[in-house]
Amino acid sequence: MTTWEARLENANQDARIRDNYSRDRARIIHSAFFRRLQGKTQVLGLGESDFYRTRLTHSIEVAQIASGIVEHLESQQLSEDQKQLLPSANLIESIALAHDIGHPPFGHGGEVALNYVMRDDGGFEGNAQTLRICTKLGEYSDDNGLNLTRRTLLGLLKYPATYSSTVNVAAYGEEKSSINLDAYKPPKCVFDCDSDSLDFILQPVAADRPLFQSVAAVNNKHQRTMYKALDTSIMELADDIAYGVHDLEDAVALSLVKERQWNLEVTEKFDALGDASGLKPKIADISANLFSGLNKTRKKAISELVGYFIRSTQLTSLEKFQDPLLDTNAVMFETAKKELKILQGFVVDHVIKTAEVQTLEYKGQQMIVRLFEAIDANPQRLLPEKYAREYQEYHEKKQHGQCRRVICDYIAGTTDDYASRLYHKIFTPSSGSIFDRL
């Protein structure tokens, strides 16, 4: 077993001889936290249609795209060292399947709401919660969560710096009101209370650690991390492609965008890129298939877009780190990156920023804030037994920040539907009974 295949604690062996990353993949898929992704918002509110993507289907698609990127990179002219460095299918799929496992109900709106209520107690951020589930909260060990291999955890470490080293408190502003939470977008980070997990992950790269964890200042915003490992870079490319292309498919299939808008805001921007655009010669056919009204031809257009962006990736050396896992990244060609941003911007403008979607997000935020405040005031009455017991242990130690972290863990782990039913059970007089099983 290599250093990167080590776990926080030894995994129990069964009768089968399994690849370590195959074991990771199985643990993720069979985790309750992974299953709950089927009940968490991707872009559209759950219940709005039976077509839209959830966090679960999105994660599966990211895993498929990430595997495709690795296969494409393997087909390139690489050195033997580079070939050995590329992740196996089980490894990259494990990372991609788990990458959203910590995201709370109601999408990024829920993330902002939990960061608001936790602003004085270490904050909240979805990627940090992913690491927390994998190393603390998951069900495959008593104290070490899903107890995944170190390399899988490294791949999930999108932002390798702590909350305290990235947060800019001034960015939150003076007003402490839940009426408008726009200022409470969290810094991308790891929770300070999970620093021990960070120490375990980065143990083999001690010499590179200071640079790898360095952050850059951003005017009037939180500081941002600057580096990520190879596997993370592959997963993030796959995530970006899935957001840009598959969310576009949802928008077209549900008639949320029109062909006229597409031609004006996408086709013309591709034309403006000139001959550098790899999509420009194909855009007329892609547009016709995308807006044909037929599932088969629309899927053909989506498949062509995904394939194009996968083929537009390559390996690059940063020439900054001693460890090749940190010094090598997968990147997208510059023109393809611009084309993907055009697609992403189109979805943001015509779906995510619409009043209908923003209203659903705002409603979810308000429910989470009120749930947190109610449970924080009545923890022993409103927390399930498991969380109430953990809360009491921290309360007796006078670790009040950790008490609130327990409440945060509970709410973050709920689905959209669970959180909605819990809200109505507590606040709607005509809802709920002693026979409810939330």
C-alpha positions in Angstrom: 0.0 0.0 0.0 1.4 3.4 -1.0 1.4 6.5 1.2 -1.5 7.9 -0.8 -3.6 4.8 -0.3 -3.4 5.1 3.5 -6.6 5.8 5.5 -7.3 7.6 8.7 -7.8 4.1 10.2 -7.3 0.6 8.8 -10.3 -0.6 6.8 -11.9 -3.9 7.8 -11.0 -6.6 5.3 -13.6 -8.8 3.7 -13.3 -12.1 1.8 -12.6 -10.2 -1.5 -9.4 -8.7 -2.5 -10.3 -5.2 -3.6 -8.6 -2.2 -5.1 -8.5 0.5 -2.4 -10.2 3.0 -4.7 -12.9 0.5 -5.6 -13.6 0.3 -1.8 -13.8 4.1 -1.7 -16.2 4.2 -4.6 -18.4 1.5 -2.9 -18.4 3.4 0.4 -19.5 6.6 -1.2 -22.3 5.0 -3.3 -23.7 3.1 -0.3 -23.5 6.1 2.0 -26.8 7.7 3.2 -25.2 11.1 2.5 -24.8 10.2 -1.2 -28.4 8.9 -1.5 -29.7 12.1 -0.1 -28.4 14.0 -3.1 -31.4 12.7 -5.0 -33.5 15.0 -2.8 -31.3 18.1 -3.1 -31.7 21.0 -5.6 -29.3 21.3 -8.6 -30.7 24.4 -10.3 -34.5 24.1 -10.5 -36.6 23.5 -7.4 -37.6 19.9 -6.7 -41.1 19.1 -7.8 -41.0 21.7 -10.6 -40.6 19.0 -13.2 -39.8 15.3 -13.5 -37.0 16.1 -16.0 -34.6 18.3 -14.2 -31.3 17.2 -12.6 -30.7 16.7 -8.9 -27.4 16.8 -7.1 -27.4 13.0 -7.5 -27.8 12.8 -11.2 -25.3 15.7 -11.6 -22.7 13.8 -9.5 -23.1 10.7 -11.7 -22.7 12.8 -14.8 -19.6 14.5 -13.4 -18.1 11.0 -12.7 -18.8 10.0 -16.3 -17.2 13.2 -17.7 -14.2 12.9 -15.4 -13.6 9.3 -16.6 -13.9 10.6 -20.1 -11.2 13.3 -19.5 -8.8 10.7 -18.0 -9.4 8.4 -21.0 -8.7 11.4 -23.3 -5.5 12.3 -21.4 -4.3 8.7 -21.6 -4.6 8.8 -25.4 -2.2 11.7 -25.6 1.6 11.6 -25.9 2.5 11.4 -22.3 5.7 10.5 -20.5 5.7 7.3 -18.5 5.7 9.3 -15.3 2.6 11.3 -16.4 0.8 8.1 -17.4 1.5 6.6 -13.9 0.3 9.8 -12.3 -3.2 9.7 -13.9 -5.9 8.5 -11.6 -7.6 5.1 -12.2 -11.3 4.9 -13.2 -12.3 3.9 -9.6 -10.3 6.8 -8.1 -11.6 9.6 -10.3 -15.1 8.3 -10.1 -14.9 8.2 -6.3 -13.8 11.8 -6.2 -16.5 12.9 -8.7 -19.3 11.0 -7.1 -18.5 12.5 -3.7 -17.6 16.0 -4.7 -21.1 17.5 -3.8 -21.9 15.2 -0.9 -21.7 18.0 1.6 -23.9 20.5 -0.1 -27.0 21.4 1.9 -30.7 21.6 0.9 -31.8 24.4 -1.4 -28.6 24.7 -3.4 -26.2 27.6 -3.0 -28.9 29.5 -1.3 -28.9 27.0 1.6 -25.1 27.2 1.7 -25.3 31.0 2.2 -28.0 30.7 4.8 -26.0 28.2 6.9 -22.9 30.5 6.6 -25.0 33.4 7.9 -26.1 31.5 11.0 -22.6 30.1 11.6 -20.8 33.4 10.8 -19.4 33.7 14.4 -18.7 29.9 14.8 -16.5 28.9 11.9 -18.8 29.5 9.0 -20.3 27.0 6.5 -19.2 26.0 3.0 -20.4 23.0 1.0 -17.0 21.7 0.0 -15.7 22.0 3.6 -18.8 19.9 4.6 -17.9 17.3 2.0 -14.6 16.8 3.6 -16.2 16.8 7.1 -18.6 14.0 6.0 -15.8 12.0 4.5 -13.5 12.3 7.5 -15.9 12.7 10.5 -19.6 12.2 9.9 -19.9 9.3 7.5 -21.1 5.9 8.7 -18.1 3.6 7.9 -16.1 4.3 11.0 -16.7 5.5 14.6 -14.6 8.7 14.3 -13.3 9.0 10.8 -16.4 9.2 8.6 -16.3 7.3 5.4 -12.6 6.6 6.1 -11.5 7.1 2.5 -7.9 6.8 1.2 -5.7 9.8 1.4 -5.5 10.4 -2.3 -9.3 10.3 -2.7 -9.5 12.9 0.1 -6.8 15.0 -1.6 -8.9 14.9 -4.8 -11.9 16.3 -2.8 -9.8 19.1 -1.3 -10.8 21.8 -3.7 -9.8 24.6 -1.4 -6.9 23.6 0.9 -7.0 26.5 3.4 -9.0 27.0 6.5 -12.0 29.3 7.1 -10.0 31.6 9.4 -7.2 32.0 6.8 -9.7 32.8 3.9 -12.5 34.8 5.5 -12.8 38.5 5.1 -15.2 39.5 7.8 -15.5 43.0 6.3 -17.1 41.4 3.3 -20.1 40.4 5.4 -20.9 44.1 6.0 -22.3 45.7 9.1 -26.0 44.6 8.9 -26.7 41.3 10.7 -30.1 40.6 9.2 -31.5 37.5 7.6 -33.9 39.5 5.3 -31.1 39.8 2.7 -28.2 37.3 2.8 -26.4 38.3 -0.3 -23.3 39.4 1.6 -22.9 36.1 3.3 -21.5 34.0 0.5 -18.8 31.9 2.3 -15.1 31.7 1.6 -14.1 28.5 -0.2 -12.3 26.6 2.6 -11.9 23.8 5.1 -13.5 24.3 8.5 -10.9 25.1 11.3 -12.4 22.3 13.4 -11.4 19.8 10.7 -7.7 20.9 10.6 -6.7 17.5 11.8 -8.1 16.0 8.6 -6.2 18.5 6.6 -3.0 17.5 8.4 -3.6 13.9 7.5 -4.2 14.6 3.8 -1.2 16.9 3.4 1.2 14.8 5.5 3.1 13.4 2.5 3.7 16.8 1.0 5.0 18.7 4.0 7.6 20.6 2.0 5.0 21.8 -0.5 2.3 22.6 2.0 2.9 26.3 2.7 2.7 27.2 -1.0 -0.1 24.8 -1.7 -2.2 26.4 1.0 -1.3 30.0 0.1 -4.2 32.4 -0.6 -4.6 35.5 -2.7 -6.4 38.6 -1.6 -9.4 39.7 -3.5 -10.7 43.3 -3.2 -13.7 43.5 -0.8 -14.2 39.7 -1.0 -12.9 36.6 0.8 -9.4 35.4 0.1 -9.1 32.5 -2.4 -6.8 29.5 -2.6 -4.6 29.3 -5.6 -3.7 25.6 -6.1 -5.3 22.2 -6.3 -4.0 18.6 -7.0 -4.1 16.8 -10.3 -7.2 14.7 -9.5 -9.1 17.8 -8.2 -8.3 19.7 -11.4 -9.8 16.8 -13.5 -12.9 16.7 -11.3 -13.4 20.5 -11.5 -13.2 20.5 -15.3 -15.8 17.7 -15.4 -18.0 19.7 -12.9 -17.7 22.9 -15.1 -18.6 20.9 -18.2 -21.6 19.4 -16.5 -22.8 22.8 -15.3 -22.3 24.5 -18.6 -23.8 21.8 -20.9 -26.2 19.6 -18.9 -27.8 22.6 -17.1 -28.3 24.1 -20.6 -30.1 20.8 -21.6 -32.5 21.2 -18.7 -33.2 24.8 -19.6 -33.9 24.0 -23.3 -36.0 20.9 -22.5 -38.2 22.8 -20.1 -38.5 25.7 -22.6 -36.9 28.2 -20.2 -34.7 29.6 -23.0 -35.7 30.3 -26.6 -33.7 29.8 -29.8 -33.8 33.5 -30.5 -32.0 34.2 -27.2 -29.5 31.4 -28.0 -28.7 32.8 -31.4 -28.3 36.3 -30.0 -26.3 35.6 -26.9 -24.4 32.4 -27.7 -24.0 31.9 -31.5 -22.9 35.5 -32.0 -20.4 35.3 -29.2 -18.9 32.2 -30.7 -18.7 34.0 -34.0 -16.8 36.9 -32.3 -14.1 34.4 -31.2 -13.2 34.0 -34.9 -11.4 31.0 -36.3 -10.0 30.1 -32.9 -13.5 28.8 -31.9 -13.7 25.1 -32.3 -17.4 25.2 -32.1 -18.0 27.9 -34.6 -18.1 25.6 -37.7 -20.5 23.2 -35.9 -22.7 25.7 -34.2 -25.4 25.8 -36.8 -26.0 22.0 -36.6 -25.7 22.0 -32.8 -28.3 24.8 -32.6 -30.7 23.1 -34.9 -30.5 19.8 -33.0 -30.7 21.6 -29.6 -33.9 23.4 -30.4 -35.5 20.7 -32.6 -38.0 19.8 -29.9 -37.0 16.1 -30.2 -35.2 14.4 -27.3 -32.9 12.4 -29.6 -31.6 15.3 -31.6 -31.3 17.5 -28.5 -29.3 14.7 -26.8 -27.0 14.5 -29.9 -26.2 18.2 -29.6 -25.5 17.8 -25.9 -23.3 14.8 -26.5 -21.3 16.7 -29.1 -20.8 19.6 -26.8 -19.6 17.4 -23.9 -17.2 15.5 -26.3 -15.8 18.7 -27.6 -14.9 20.1 -24.2 -13.5 16.7 -23.0 -11.2 16.7 -26.1 -10.1 20.3 -25.2 -8.2 19.3 -22.1 -4.5 18.6 -21.6 -2.0 18.1 -18.8 0.3 21.0 -17.8 3.2 21.3 -15.3 3.1 24.2 -12.9 6.8 23.9 -12.1 6.2 25.0 -8.5 5.9 21.9 -6.4 8.1 19.0 -5.5 5.3 16.4 -5.5 4.1 15.7 -9.0 0.5 15.2 -7.8 0.5 18.9 -6.9 2.6 20.1 -9.7 0.6 18.5 -12.5 -2.9 19.8 -13.4 -5.4 19.2 -16.1 -6.5 22.4 -17.9 -8.8 23.3 -20.7 -7.6 25.1 -23.9 -8.2 28.8 -23.6 -10.6 29.2 -26.4 -12.7 26.2 -25.2 -12.7 27.7 -21.7 -14.1 30.9 -23.1 -16.8 29.0 -25.0 -17.8 27.1 -21.9 -18.1 30.3 -20.0 -20.4 31.6 -22.6 -22.7 28.6 -22.1 -22.5 28.9 -18.3 -23.3 32.7 -18.5 -26.3 32.0 -20.7 -27.7 29.5 -18.2 -27.0 31.9 -15.3 -28.7 34.9 -17.0 -31.8 33.0 -18.3 -32.4 30.4 -15.5 -30.5 31.0 -12.3 -31.1 34.7 -12.1 -34.8 34.6 -13.0 -37.2 35.8 -10.4 -38.9 32.4 -10.3 -35.7 30.5 -9.4 -34.5 33.3 -7.1 -37.8 33.3 -5.2 -37.4 29.5 -4.6 -33.9 30.1 -3.4 -34.9 32.9 -1.1 -37.7 30.8 0.4 -35.3 28.0 1.1 -32.8 30.4 2.8 -35.5 31.8 5.1 -36.6 28.3 6.1 -33.1 27.2 7.0 -32.4 30.4 9.0 -35.6 29.9 11.0 -35.0 26.2 11.5 -31.5 26.9 12.8 -32.6 29.6 15.2 -35.5 27.4 16.6 -33.2 24.4 17.1 -30.5 26.5 18.6 -32.9 27.9 21.2 -34.4 24.4 21.9 -31.8 21.8 21.1 -32.9 19.0 23.4 -36.5 19.3 22.2 -35.9 19.6 18.5 -32.7 17.6 17.7 -33.0 13.9 16.9 -31.5 11.7 19.6 -28.1 11.1 17.9 -27.5 14.9 17.4 -28.9 15.8 20.8 -26.5 13.4 22.5 -23.5 14.9 20.7 -24.8 18.4 21.4 -25.0 17.7 25.1 -21.4 16.4 25.2 -20.1 19.6 23.7 -22.4 21.7 26.0 -21.0 20.0 29.0 -17.5 20.9 27.8 -18.7 24.5 27.3 -17.7 24.2 23.6 -20.6 26.3 22.3 -19.2 26.8 18.8 -19.2 23.0 18.4 -22.7 22.8 19.8 -23.8 25.0 16.9 -21.7 22.9 14.5 -23.8 19.9 15.5 -27.0 21.8 14.6 -25.4 22.8 11.3 -24.4 19.2 10.5 -28.0 18.1 11.1 -29.6 20.7 8.9 -26.9 20.5 6.2 -27.6 16.7 5.9 -31.3 17.1 5.2 -32.9 17.0 1.8 -35.1 19.8 0.4 -38.2 17.9 1.3 -37.1 16.9 4.8 -36.2 20.5 5.6 -39.5 21.7 4.3 -41.5 19.1 6.3 -39.5 19.8 9.4 -40.2 23.6 9.0 -43.9 23.0 8.7 -43.9 20.5 11.6 -42.4 23.2 13.8 -44.0 26.4 12.5 -47.3 25.4 10.9 -50.0 24.7 13.5 -52.0 22.3 11.4 -49.0 20.2 10.3 -47.2 17.4 12.1 -48.0 14.6 14.5 -46.3 12.4 17.0 -46.4 9.7 14.3 -44.3 11.7 11.8 -41.0 10.1 10.9 -38.9 12.9 9.4 
